[in-house]
């Protein structure tokens, strides 16, 4: 439990339930009032002060006219500079294009680069909207199964190579850091995927939106930074919205490595796929340029919270398998050893009045799993964990 008298981290641990329940966003607005939500991947923390200040300045200027961006928004150069400074990747600002969110980025790339019935490899379990996108677009899913080992979640690269060859795969969707397991792939692991992509001439679509939420000593490595070949076959998708809690500003970026694909994208009618709001660009730019101090505090809080989840689950629900996530603010819990006889999401909601995510929407191998969002205050997190462990039958005295 939270130590008595411990105020926690100001700006993160001093949020209260009344403020959270008054918010209009879906995480807290949709559930019943007696339910604690830890499902959708939004954080419970207030908007970073530098972002608030930048948006307020734009509003105070009454500056909501058409932006003067003849060569694209300023976010293109901001993204390229951030990649160079944080990861040593010489991304080209000229190859960056803005979209409203990461799902749209993925859908656009799949629309331009693949055809009806084409095979696309993707990790499973995975972010449900990505899997739903592949089904809706009638792309054949080639599953890259994440395997639960004593050392954490791993990929079978020999199996991936064989599956890609047999299916005639055209593209590979890589989520790294991985949602929902929290794995951060090492350089060697990424190199295995790069070799498979080169051998089978795959387009790699790399979702790196959780990169800002990587915990030391793990380090995010942009896939496109691995080699010249990786650069030329990779489309990188990312956004400030996940790491800085800005989902509502609707702004993401795509970095196109393949010349042909970038030319095809730019040959489309300019507004066919929508344009981003200047306020979204202002918010994202403020986060990436001025939000580092806030973000350091955020990672400290999330690091504490991930350890708290792991400690409580390991002690009170020893049969539930859970690995300390290397990135993200999401815990991935395997409740199958409990033999609940029902969906753990439904059990926890009914018995504990906590709304979590999980189950088959994350893939065919995700039944019996729970995804727990721990991006909240220490008091709310402790309340969530107390309810969840009780609902799942925590042993007495834990």
KOLBA-891680 format. One record per residue (C-alpha): x, z, y; residue in one letter. Coordinates in nm, 3 decimals, decimal comma. Last residue first. Layout:
// KOLBA-891680
@xx: X | zz: Z | yy: Y | res: A
...
***
This chain:
// KOLBA-891680
@xx: -0,075 | zz: 0,086 | yy: -1,131 | res: X
@xx: -0,247 | zz: 0,401 | yy: -1,267 | res: X
@xx: -0,514 | zz: 0,211 | yy: -1,453 | res: X
@xx: -0,439 | zz: -0,140 | yy: -1,574 | res: X
@xx: -0,568 | zz: -0,415 | yy: -1,350 | res: X
@xx: -0,884 | zz: -0,576 | yy: -1,483 | res: X
@xx: -0,904 | zz: -0,910 | yy: -1,307 | res: X
@xx: -1,154 | zz: -0,783 | yy: -1,050 | res: X
@xx: -0,940 | zz: -0,475 | yy: -0,983 | res: X
@xx: -0,629 | zz: -0,688 | yy: -0,932 | res: X
@xx: -0,812 | zz: -0,917 | yy: -0,692 | res: X
@xx: -0,970 | zz: -0,637 | yy: -0,489 | res: X
@xx: -0,649 | zz: -0,440 | yy: -0,441 | res: X
@xx: -0,457 | zz: -0,760 | yy: -0,369 | res: X
@xx: -0,702 | zz: -0,866 | yy: -0,099 | res: X
@xx: -0,699 | zz: -0,523 | yy: 0,065 | res: X
@xx: -0,317 | zz: -0,521 | yy: 0,059 | res: X
@xx: -0,315 | zz: -0,867 | yy: 0,216 | res: X
@xx: -0,555 | zz: -0,758 | yy: 0,490 | res: X
@xx: -0,329 | zz: -0,461 | yy: 0,571 | res: X
@xx: -0,007 | zz: -0,664 | yy: 0,562 | res: X
@xx: -0,151 | zz: -0,924 | yy: 0,795 | res: X
@xx: -0,220 | zz: -1,275 | yy: 0,666 | res: X
@xx: -0,040 | zz: -1,574 | yy: 0,518 | res: X
@xx: -0,080 | zz: -1,463 | yy: 0,153 | res: X
@xx: -0,290 | zz: -1,759 | yy: 0,033 | res: X
@xx: -0,366 | zz: -1,708 | yy: -0,336 | res: X
@xx: -0,395 | zz: -2,004 | yy: -0,573 | res: X
@xx: -0,551 | zz: -1,907 | yy: -0,905 | res: X
@xx: -0,491 | zz: -2,070 | yy: -1,242 | res: X
@xx: -0,718 | zz: -2,070 | yy: -1,548 | res: X
@xx: -0,759 | zz: -2,447 | yy: -1,551 | res: X
@xx: -0,461 | zz: -2,607 | yy: -1,379 | res: X
@xx: -0,335 | zz: -2,849 | yy: -1,648 | res: X
@xx: -0,600 | zz: -3,113 | yy: -1,575 | res: X
@xx: -0,510 | zz: -3,111 | yy: -1,209 | res: X
@xx: -0,545 | zz: -2,904 | yy: -0,891 | res: X
@xx: -0,924 | zz: -2,958 | yy: -0,884 | res: X
@xx: -0,921 | zz: -2,815 | yy: -1,238 | res: X
@xx: -0,879 | zz: -2,455 | yy: -1,131 | res: X
@xx: -0,761 | zz: -2,286 | yy: -0,815 | res: X
@xx: -0,869 | zz: -2,147 | yy: -0,479 | res: X
@xx: -0,939 | zz: -1,788 | yy: -0,380 | res: X
@xx: -1,241 | zz: -1,618 | yy: -0,223 | res: X
@xx: -1,230 | zz: -1,239 | yy: -0,252 | res: X
@xx: -1,547 | zz: -1,039 | yy: -0,316 | res: X
@xx: -1,381 | zz: -0,856 | yy: -0,607 | res: X
@xx: -1,631 | zz: -0,887 | yy: -0,890 | res: X
@xx: -1,813 | zz: -1,206 | yy: -0,793 | res: X
@xx: -1,538 | zz: -1,382 | yy: -0,602 | res: X
@xx: -1,265 | zz: -1,272 | yy: -0,843 | res: X
@xx: -1,465 | zz: -1,380 | yy: -1,146 | res: X
@xx: -1,564 | zz: -1,715 | yy: -0,994 | res: X
@xx: -1,205 | zz: -1,805 | yy: -0,907 | res: X
@xx: -1,093 | zz: -1,676 | yy: -1,249 | res: X
@xx: -1,323 | zz: -1,934 | yy: -1,411 | res: X
@xx: -1,482 | zz: -1,785 | yy: -1,721 | res: X
@xx: -1,390 | zz: -1,649 | yy: -2,064 | res: X
@xx: -1,141 | zz: -1,410 | yy: -1,908 | res: X
@xx: -0,876 | zz: -1,458 | yy: -2,175 | res: X
@xx: -0,624 | zz: -1,252 | yy: -1,973 | res: X
@xx: -0,337 | zz: -1,476 | yy: -2,092 | res: X
@xx: -0,498 | zz: -1,762 | yy: -1,895 | res: X
@xx: -0,456 | zz: -1,588 | yy: -1,559 | res: X
@xx: -0,169 | zz: -1,807 | yy: -1,437 | res: X
@xx: -0,115 | zz: -1,724 | yy: -1,069 | res: X
@xx: 0,016 | zz: -1,965 | yy: -0,807 | res: X
@xx: 0,099 | zz: -1,777 | yy: -0,484 | res: X
@xx: 0,081 | zz: -1,972 | yy: -0,161 | res: X
@xx: 0,263 | zz: -1,912 | yy: 0,167 | res: X
@xx: 0,494 | zz: -2,210 | yy: 0,119 | res: X
@xx: 0,854 | zz: -2,198 | yy: -0,012 | res: X
@xx: 1,061 | zz: -2,050 | yy: -0,297 | res: X
@xx: 0,752 | zz: -1,892 | yy: -0,449 | res: X
@xx: 0,815 | zz: -1,578 | yy: -0,660 | res: X
@xx: 0,694 | zz: -1,683 | yy: -1,002 | res: X
@xx: 0,365 | zz: -1,562 | yy: -1,146 | res: X
@xx: 0,238 | zz: -1,518 | yy: -1,500 | res: X
@xx: -0,056 | zz: -1,280 | yy: -1,542 | res: X
@xx: -0,003 | zz: -1,050 | yy: -1,841 | res: X
@xx: 0,163 | zz: -0,783 | yy: -1,628 | res: X
@xx: -0,143 | zz: -0,746 | yy: -1,402 | res: X
@xx: -0,074 | zz: -0,422 | yy: -1,214 | res: X
@xx: 0,304 | zz: -0,428 | yy: -1,196 | res: X
@xx: 0,382 | zz: -0,800 | yy: -1,190 | res: X
@xx: 0,083 | zz: -0,877 | yy: -0,969 | res: X
@xx: 0,173 | zz: -0,603 | yy: -0,721 | res: X
@xx: 0,543 | zz: -0,694 | yy: -0,701 | res: X
@xx: 0,484 | zz: -1,068 | yy: -0,674 | res: X
@xx: 0,222 | zz: -1,030 | yy: -0,403 | res: X
@xx: 0,443 | zz: -0,792 | yy: -0,207 | res: X
@xx: 0,741 | zz: -1,024 | yy: -0,240 | res: X
@xx: 0,539 | zz: -1,312 | yy: -0,101 | res: X
@xx: 0,421 | zz: -1,088 | yy: 0,184 | res: X
@xx: 0,769 | zz: -0,975 | yy: 0,291 | res: X
@xx: 0,891 | zz: -1,336 | yy: 0,294 | res: X
@xx: 0,578 | zz: -1,436 | yy: 0,487 | res: X
@xx: 0,647 | zz: -1,174 | yy: 0,755 | res: X
@xx: 1,012 | zz: -1,274 | yy: 0,791 | res: X
@xx: 0,917 | zz: -1,642 | yy: 0,791 | res: X
@xx: 0,672 | zz: -1,581 | yy: 1,078 | res: X
@xx: 0,928 | zz: -1,390 | yy: 1,282 | res: X
@xx: 1,169 | zz: -1,682 | yy: 1,252 | res: X
@xx: 0,885 | zz: -1,918 | yy: 1,346 | res: X
@xx: 0,811 | zz: -1,735 | yy: 1,667 | res: X
@xx: 1,176 | zz: -1,768 | yy: 1,771 | res: X
@xx: 1,187 | zz: -2,136 | yy: 1,666 | res: X
@xx: 0,871 | zz: -2,243 | yy: 1,852 | res: X
@xx: 1,014 | zz: -2,427 | yy: 2,152 | res: X
@xx: 1,106 | zz: -2,778 | yy: 2,032 | res: X
@xx: 0,913 | zz: -2,816 | yy: 1,706 | res: X
@xx: 0,608 | zz: -2,615 | yy: 1,813 | res: X
@xx: 0,600 | zz: -2,757 | yy: 2,167 | res: X
@xx: 0,623 | zz: -3,112 | yy: 2,031 | res: X
@xx: 0,342 | zz: -3,050 | yy: 1,784 | res: X
@xx: 0,114 | zz: -2,904 | yy: 2,052 | res: X
@xx: 0,184 | zz: -3,184 | yy: 2,300 | res: X
@xx: 0,134 | zz: -3,451 | yy: 2,030 | res: X
@xx: -0,197 | zz: -3,300 | yy: 1,927 | res: X
@xx: -0,302 | zz: -3,276 | yy: 2,291 | res: X
@xx: -0,216 | zz: -3,645 | yy: 2,335 | res: X
@xx: -0,469 | zz: -3,717 | yy: 2,061 | res: X
@xx: -0,353 | zz: -3,927 | yy: 1,768 | res: X
@xx: -0,467 | zz: -4,282 | yy: 1,711 | res: X
@xx: -0,705 | zz: -4,431 | yy: 1,458 | res: X
@xx: -0,636 | zz: -4,640 | yy: 1,149 | res: X
@xx: -0,757 | zz: -4,970 | yy: 1,292 | res: X
@xx: -0,627 | zz: -4,890 | yy: 1,640 | res: X
@xx: -0,329 | zz: -5,127 | yy: 1,649 | res: X
@xx: -0,477 | zz: -5,405 | yy: 1,432 | res: X
@xx: -0,240 | zz: -5,424 | yy: 1,135 | res: X
@xx: 0,096 | zz: -5,605 | yy: 1,164 | res: X
@xx: 0,271 | zz: -5,275 | yy: 1,235 | res: X
@xx: 0,191 | zz: -5,142 | yy: 0,886 | res: X
@xx: 0,310 | zz: -5,462 | yy: 0,724 | res: X
@xx: 0,634 | zz: -5,452 | yy: 0,921 | res: X
@xx: 0,689 | zz: -5,089 | yy: 0,820 | res: X
@xx: 0,620 | zz: -5,177 | yy: 0,457 | res: X
@xx: 0,863 | zz: -5,469 | yy: 0,458 | res: X
@xx: 1,140 | zz: -5,268 | yy: 0,619 | res: X
@xx: 1,115 | zz: -4,986 | yy: 0,364 | res: X
@xx: 1,209 | zz: -4,645 | yy: 0,513 | res: X
@xx: 0,891 | zz: -4,563 | yy: 0,702 | res: X
@xx: 0,876 | zz: -4,218 | yy: 0,864 | res: X
@xx: 0,516 | zz: -4,095 | yy: 0,886 | res: X
@xx: 0,407 | zz: -3,834 | yy: 1,139 | res: X
@xx: 0,118 | zz: -3,591 | yy: 1,165 | res: X
@xx: -0,132 | zz: -3,478 | yy: 1,430 | res: X
@xx: -0,482 | zz: -3,337 | yy: 1,397 | res: X
@xx: -0,471 | zz: -3,051 | yy: 1,653 | res: X
@xx: -0,702 | zz: -2,848 | yy: 1,426 | res: X
@xx: -0,440 | zz: -2,786 | yy: 1,158 | res: X
@xx: -0,205 | zz: -2,602 | yy: 1,396 | res: X
@xx: -0,067 | zz: -2,311 | yy: 1,193 | res: X
@xx: 0,301 | zz: -2,355 | yy: 1,285 | res: X
@xx: 0,446 | zz: -2,446 | yy: 0,946 | res: X
@xx: 0,141 | zz: -2,639 | yy: 0,835 | res: X
@xx: 0,060 | zz: -2,826 | yy: 1,159 | res: X
@xx: 0,412 | zz: -2,932 | yy: 1,248 | res: X
@xx: 0,367 | zz: -3,245 | yy: 1,039 | res: X
@xx: 0,523 | zz: -3,440 | yy: 0,753 | res: X
@xx: 0,517 | zz: -3,760 | yy: 0,551 | res: X
@xx: 0,833 | zz: -3,944 | yy: 0,448 | res: X
@xx: 0,818 | zz: -4,300 | yy: 0,316 | res: X
@xx: 1,112 | zz: -4,364 | yy: 0,086 | res: X
@xx: 1,259 | zz: -4,687 | yy: -0,057 | res: X
@xx: 1,525 | zz: -4,762 | yy: 0,208 | res: X
@xx: 1,638 | zz: -4,404 | yy: 0,261 | res: X
@xx: 1,664 | zz: -4,342 | yy: -0,114 | res: X
@xx: 1,889 | zz: -4,647 | yy: -0,151 | res: X
@xx: 2,107 | zz: -4,536 | yy: 0,138 | res: X
@xx: 2,144 | zz: -4,198 | yy: -0,025 | res: X
@xx: 1,993 | zz: -3,848 | yy: -0,048 | res: X
@xx: 1,857 | zz: -3,825 | yy: 0,308 | res: X
@xx: 1,526 | zz: -3,996 | yy: 0,222 | res: X
@xx: 1,436 | zz: -3,706 | yy: -0,008 | res: X
@xx: 1,465 | zz: -3,456 | yy: 0,275 | res: X
@xx: 1,652 | zz: -3,150 | yy: 0,141 | res: X
@xx: 1,485 | zz: -2,812 | yy: 0,181 | res: X
@xx: 1,709 | zz: -2,515 | yy: 0,126 | res: X
@xx: 1,664 | zz: -2,211 | yy: -0,094 | res: X
@xx: 1,867 | zz: -1,903 | yy: -0,001 | res: X
@xx: 1,657 | zz: -1,844 | yy: 0,199 | res: X
@xx: 1,282 | zz: -1,912 | yy: 0,212 | res: X
@xx: 1,129 | zz: -2,254 | yy: 0,285 | res: X
@xx: 0,821 | zz: -2,267 | yy: 0,509 | res: X
@xx: 0,945 | zz: -2,536 | yy: 0,750 | res: X
@xx: 0,964 | zz: -2,780 | yy: 0,459 | res: X
@xx: 0,594 | zz: -2,733 | yy: 0,376 | res: X
@xx: 0,491 | zz: -3,073 | yy: 0,519 | res: X
@xx: 0,747 | zz: -3,260 | yy: 0,309 | res: X
@xx: 0,520 | zz: -3,512 | yy: 0,135 | res: X
@xx: 0,752 | zz: -3,783 | yy: 0,001 | res: X
@xx: 0,606 | zz: -4,123 | yy: -0,083 | res: X
@xx: 0,867 | zz: -4,287 | yy: -0,305 | res: X
@xx: 0,828 | zz: -4,662 | yy: -0,366 | res: X
@xx: 0,954 | zz: -4,728 | yy: -0,714 | res: X
@xx: 1,209 | zz: -4,988 | yy: -0,822 | res: X
@xx: 1,222 | zz: -4,871 | yy: -1,186 | res: X
@xx: 1,591 | zz: -4,779 | yy: -1,199 | res: X
@xx: 1,600 | zz: -4,683 | yy: -0,830 | res: X
@xx: 1,301 | zz: -4,451 | yy: -0,859 | res: X
@xx: 1,438 | zz: -4,297 | yy: -1,178 | res: X
@xx: 1,776 | zz: -4,238 | yy: -1,010 | res: X
@xx: 1,604 | zz: -4,086 | yy: -0,705 | res: X
@xx: 1,405 | zz: -3,851 | yy: -0,931 | res: X
@xx: 1,725 | zz: -3,727 | yy: -1,097 | res: X
@xx: 1,889 | zz: -3,693 | yy: -0,754 | res: X
@xx: 1,600 | zz: -3,479 | yy: -0,637 | res: X
@xx: 1,668 | zz: -3,244 | yy: -0,927 | res: X
@xx: 2,041 | zz: -3,233 | yy: -0,844 | res: X
@xx: 1,971 | zz: -3,169 | yy: -0,476 | res: X
@xx: 1,743 | zz: -2,881 | yy: -0,569 | res: X
@xx: 1,365 | zz: -2,897 | yy: -0,565 | res: X
@xx: 1,185 | zz: -2,624 | yy: -0,372 | res: X
@xx: 0,911 | zz: -2,479 | yy: -0,592 | res: X
@xx: 0,609 | zz: -2,310 | yy: -0,429 | res: X
@xx: 0,381 | zz: -2,370 | yy: -0,728 | res: X
@xx: 0,079 | zz: -2,506 | yy: -0,532 | res: X
@xx: 0,198 | zz: -2,710 | yy: -0,343 | res: X
@xx: 0,560 | zz: -2,811 | yy: -0,394 | res: X
@xx: 0,830 | zz: -2,812 | yy: -0,132 | res: X
@xx: 0,846 | zz: -3,101 | yy: -0,202 | res: X
@xx: 0,538 | zz: -3,304 | yy: -0,295 | res: X
@xx: 0,657 | zz: -3,637 | yy: -0,438 | res: X
@xx: 0,413 | zz: -3,925 | yy: -0,473 | res: X
@xx: 0,576 | zz: -4,196 | yy: -0,688 | res: X
@xx: 0,491 | zz: -4,563 | yy: -0,653 | res: X
@xx: 0,453 | zz: -4,884 | yy: -0,852 | res: X
@xx: 0,439 | zz: -4,751 | yy: -1,210 | res: X
@xx: 0,455 | zz: -5,004 | yy: -1,491 | res: X
@xx: 0,285 | zz: -4,749 | yy: -1,712 | res: X
@xx: 0,544 | zz: -4,744 | yy: -1,992 | res: X
@xx: 0,844 | zz: -4,729 | yy: -1,760 | res: X
@xx: 0,702 | zz: -4,455 | yy: -1,537 | res: X
@xx: 0,601 | zz: -4,249 | yy: -1,840 | res: X
@xx: 0,947 | zz: -4,279 | yy: -1,998 | res: X
@xx: 1,130 | zz: -4,179 | yy: -1,681 | res: X
@xx: 0,892 | zz: -3,889 | yy: -1,625 | res: X
@xx: 0,941 | zz: -3,763 | yy: -1,981 | res: X
@xx: 1,319 | zz: -3,775 | yy: -1,934 | res: X
@xx: 1,280 | zz: -3,596 | yy: -1,601 | res: X
@xx: 1,091 | zz: -3,300 | yy: -1,740 | res: X
@xx: 1,014 | zz: -3,099 | yy: -1,424 | res: X
@xx: 1,061 | zz: -2,724 | yy: -1,373 | res: X
@xx: 0,863 | zz: -2,422 | yy: -1,254 | res: X
@xx: 1,045 | zz: -2,091 | yy: -1,283 | res: X
@xx: 1,344 | zz: -1,960 | yy: -1,478 | res: X
@xx: 1,128 | zz: -1,824 | yy: -1,763 | res: X
@xx: 0,966 | zz: -2,168 | yy: -1,779 | res: X
@xx: 0,636 | zz: -2,308 | yy: -1,648 | res: X
@xx: 0,648 | zz: -2,688 | yy: -1,667 | res: X
@xx: 0,540 | zz: -2,912 | yy: -1,379 | res: X
@xx: 0,380 | zz: -3,221 | yy: -1,526 | res: X
@xx: 0,457 | zz: -3,555 | yy: -1,368 | res: X
@xx: 0,118 | zz: -3,718 | yy: -1,426 | res: X
@xx: 0,083 | zz: -4,098 | yy: -1,406 | res: X
@xx: -0,246 | zz: -4,138 | yy: -1,219 | res: X
@xx: -0,394 | zz: -4,488 | yy: -1,224 | res: X
@xx: -0,501 | zz: -4,572 | yy: -0,870 | res: X
@xx: -0,873 | zz: -4,625 | yy: -0,824 | res: X
@xx: -0,870 | zz: -4,543 | yy: -0,450 | res: X
@xx: -1,115 | zz: -4,258 | yy: -0,511 | res: X
@xx: -0,908 | zz: -4,126 | yy: -0,802 | res: X
@xx: -0,579 | zz: -4,141 | yy: -0,611 | res: X
@xx: -0,736 | zz: -3,975 | yy: -0,306 | res: X
@xx: -0,888 | zz: -3,699 | yy: -0,521 | res: X
@xx: -0,541 | zz: -3,616 | yy: -0,655 | res: X
@xx: -0,404 | zz: -3,597 | yy: -0,300 | res: X
@xx: -0,706 | zz: -3,398 | yy: -0,178 | res: X
@xx: -0,651 | zz: -3,145 | yy: -0,464 | res: X
@xx: -0,289 | zz: -3,051 | yy: -0,377 | res: X
@xx: -0,104 | zz: -3,074 | yy: -0,707 | res: X
@xx: -0,069 | zz: -2,942 | yy: -1,061 | res: X
@xx: 0,058 | zz: -3,188 | yy: -1,154 | res: X
@xx: 0,325 | zz: -3,398 | yy: -0,988 | res: X
@xx: 0,236 | zz: -3,757 | yy: -0,903 | res: X
@xx: 0,317 | zz: -4,099 | yy: -1,046 | res: X
@xx: 0,114 | zz: -4,397 | yy: -0,923 | res: X
@xx: -0,010 | zz: -4,675 | yy: -1,150 | res: X
@xx: -0,186 | zz: -4,970 | yy: -0,987 | res: X
@xx: -0,557 | zz: -5,017 | yy: -1,064 | res: X
@xx: -0,654 | zz: -5,139 | yy: -0,715 | res: X
@xx: -0,342 | zz: -5,228 | yy: -0,523 | res: X
@xx: -0,036 | zz: -5,053 | yy: -0,385 | res: X
@xx: 0,180 | zz: -5,062 | yy: -0,069 | res: X
@xx: -0,066 | zz: -5,097 | yy: 0,220 | res: X
@xx: -0,353 | zz: -4,886 | yy: 0,086 | res: X
@xx: -0,116 | zz: -4,631 | yy: -0,067 | res: X
@xx: 0,063 | zz: -4,597 | yy: 0,267 | res: X
@xx: -0,266 | zz: -4,558 | yy: 0,455 | res: X
@xx: -0,401 | zz: -4,303 | yy: 0,210 | res: X
@xx: -0,086 | zz: -4,093 | yy: 0,226 | res: X
@xx: -0,078 | zz: -4,083 | yy: 0,605 | res: X
@xx: -0,451 | zz: -4,010 | yy: 0,616 | res: X
@xx: -0,395 | zz: -3,713 | yy: 0,388 | res: X
@xx: -0,108 | zz: -3,599 | yy: 0,609 | res: X
@xx: -0,309 | zz: -3,581 | yy: 0,926 | res: X
@xx: -0,406 | zz: -3,771 | yy: 1,240 | res: X
@xx: -0,142 | zz: -4,041 | yy: 1,219 | res: X
@xx: 0,178 | zz: -4,109 | yy: 1,417 | res: X
@xx: 0,444 | zz: -4,367 | yy: 1,330 | res: X
@xx: 0,818 | zz: -4,308 | yy: 1,291 | res: X
@xx: 1,057 | zz: -4,595 | yy: 1,215 | res: X
@xx: 1,192 | zz: -4,631 | yy: 1,569 | res: X
@xx: 1,272 | zz: -4,259 | yy: 1,572 | res: X
@xx: 1,525 | zz: -4,326 | yy: 1,296 | res: X
@xx: 1,604 | zz: -4,039 | yy: 1,062 | res: X
@xx: 1,971 | zz: -3,942 | yy: 1,053 | res: X
@xx: 1,927 | zz: -3,653 | yy: 0,809 | res: X
@xx: 2,154 | zz: -3,355 | yy: 0,870 | res: X
@xx: 1,878 | zz: -3,117 | yy: 0,767 | res: X
@xx: 1,793 | zz: -2,898 | yy: 1,064 | res: X
@xx: 1,956 | zz: -3,079 | yy: 1,355 | res: X
@xx: 1,917 | zz: -3,435 | yy: 1,229 | res: X
@xx: 1,560 | zz: -3,387 | yy: 1,109 | res: X
@xx: 1,467 | zz: -3,216 | yy: 1,436 | res: X
@xx: 1,611 | zz: -3,501 | yy: 1,644 | res: X
@xx: 1,418 | zz: -3,761 | yy: 1,447 | res: X
@xx: 1,094 | zz: -3,563 | yy: 1,482 | res: X
@xx: 1,139 | zz: -3,514 | yy: 1,856 | res: X
@xx: 1,216 | zz: -3,885 | yy: 1,899 | res: X
@xx: 0,891 | zz: -3,987 | yy: 1,733 | res: X
@xx: 0,697 | zz: -3,704 | yy: 1,899 | res: X
@xx: 0,749 | zz: -3,873 | yy: 2,237 | res: X
@xx: 0,457 | zz: -4,102 | yy: 2,147 | res: X
@xx: 0,498 | zz: -4,470 | yy: 2,071 | res: X
@xx: 0,682 | zz: -4,744 | yy: 2,257 | res: X
@xx: 0,422 | zz: -4,819 | yy: 2,526 | res: X
@xx: 0,321 | zz: -4,451 | yy: 2,537 | res: X
@xx: 0,152 | zz: -4,392 | yy: 2,872 | res: X
@xx: -0,124 | zz: -4,155 | yy: 2,760 | res: X
@xx: -0,487 | zz: -4,231 | yy: 2,855 | res: X
@xx: -0,631 | zz: -3,949 | yy: 3,063 | res: X
@xx: -0,659 | zz: -3,581 | yy: 2,981 | res: X
@xx: -0,436 | zz: -3,430 | yy: 3,248 | res: X
@xx: -0,654 | zz: -3,174 | yy: 3,427 | res: X
@xx: -0,316 | zz: -3,019 | yy: 3,517 | res: X
@xx: -0,456 | zz: -2,686 | yy: 3,394 | res: X
@xx: -0,543 | zz: -2,851 | yy: 3,063 | res: X
@xx: -0,188 | zz: -2,981 | yy: 3,013 | res: X
@xx: -0,039 | zz: -2,644 | yy: 3,109 | res: X
@xx: -0,277 | zz: -2,466 | yy: 2,874 | res: X
@xx: -0,169 | zz: -2,688 | yy: 2,586 | res: X
@xx: 0,199 | zz: -2,617 | yy: 2,651 | res: X
@xx: 0,142 | zz: -2,243 | yy: 2,693 | res: X
@xx: -0,065 | zz: -2,217 | yy: 2,375 | res: X
@xx: 0,203 | zz: -2,405 | yy: 2,182 | res: X
@xx: 0,479 | zz: -2,178 | yy: 2,315 | res: X
@xx: 0,265 | zz: -1,872 | yy: 2,228 | res: X
@xx: 0,227 | zz: -1,965 | yy: 1,857 | res: X
@xx: -0,145 | zz: -1,983 | yy: 1,763 | res: X
@xx: -0,271 | zz: -1,652 | yy: 1,632 | res: X
@xx: -0,206 | zz: -1,557 | yy: 1,267 | res: X
@xx: -0,452 | zz: -1,588 | yy: 0,980 | res: X
@xx: -0,270 | zz: -1,883 | yy: 0,824 | res: X
@xx: -0,457 | zz: -2,185 | yy: 0,693 | res: X
@xx: -0,408 | zz: -2,314 | yy: 0,340 | res: X
@xx: -0,766 | zz: -2,278 | yy: 0,211 | res: X
@xx: -0,824 | zz: -1,989 | yy: -0,031 | res: X
@xx: -0,743 | zz: -1,634 | yy: 0,074 | res: X
@xx: -1,082 | zz: -1,536 | yy: 0,213 | res: X
@xx: -1,205 | zz: -1,174 | yy: 0,213 | res: X
@xx: -1,577 | zz: -1,167 | yy: 0,133 | res: X
@xx: -1,819 | zz: -0,915 | yy: 0,285 | res: X
@xx: -1,915 | zz: -1,154 | yy: 0,565 | res: X
@xx: -2,008 | zz: -1,439 | yy: 0,331 | res: X
@xx: -1,753 | zz: -1,721 | yy: 0,315 | res: X
@xx: -1,765 | zz: -2,032 | yy: 0,540 | res: X
@xx: -1,641 | zz: -1,900 | yy: 0,876 | res: X
@xx: -1,321 | zz: -1,731 | yy: 0,760 | res: X
@xx: -1,135 | zz: -2,029 | yy: 0,612 | res: X
@xx: -1,353 | zz: -2,292 | yy: 0,778 | res: X
@xx: -1,241 | zz: -2,240 | yy: 1,136 | res: X
@xx: -1,491 | zz: -2,092 | yy: 1,380 | res: X
@xx: -1,309 | zz: -1,765 | yy: 1,435 | res: X
@xx: -1,524 | zz: -1,456 | yy: 1,483 | res: X
@xx: -1,444 | zz: -1,333 | yy: 1,132 | res: X
@xx: -1,072 | zz: -1,322 | yy: 1,214 | res: X
@xx: -1,123 | zz: -1,134 | yy: 1,539 | res: X
@xx: -1,349 | zz: -0,876 | yy: 1,373 | res: X
@xx: -1,108 | zz: -0,845 | yy: 1,079 | res: X
@xx: -0,813 | zz: -0,746 | yy: 1,293 | res: X
@xx: -0,480 | zz: -0,912 | yy: 1,373 | res: X
@xx: -0,207 | zz: -0,655 | yy: 1,440 | res: X
@xx: 0,017 | zz: -0,760 | yy: 1,151 | res: X
@xx: 0,119 | zz: -1,099 | yy: 1,290 | res: X
@xx: 0,156 | zz: -1,081 | yy: 1,667 | res: X
@xx: 0,341 | zz: -0,753 | yy: 1,642 | res: X
@xx: 0,519 | zz: -0,708 | yy: 1,305 | res: X
@xx: 0,414 | zz: -0,403 | yy: 1,105 | res: X
@xx: 0,265 | zz: -0,099 | yy: 1,274 | res: X
@xx: 0,383 | zz: 0,135 | yy: 0,995 | res: X
@xx: 0,203 | zz: 0,466 | yy: 1,052 | res: X
@xx: 0,125 | zz: 0,518 | yy: 0,686 | res: X
@xx: 0,314 | zz: 0,271 | yy: 0,467 | res: X
@xx: 0,100 | zz: -0,032 | yy: 0,368 | res: X
@xx: 0,000 | zz: 0,000 | yy: 0,000 | res: X
***
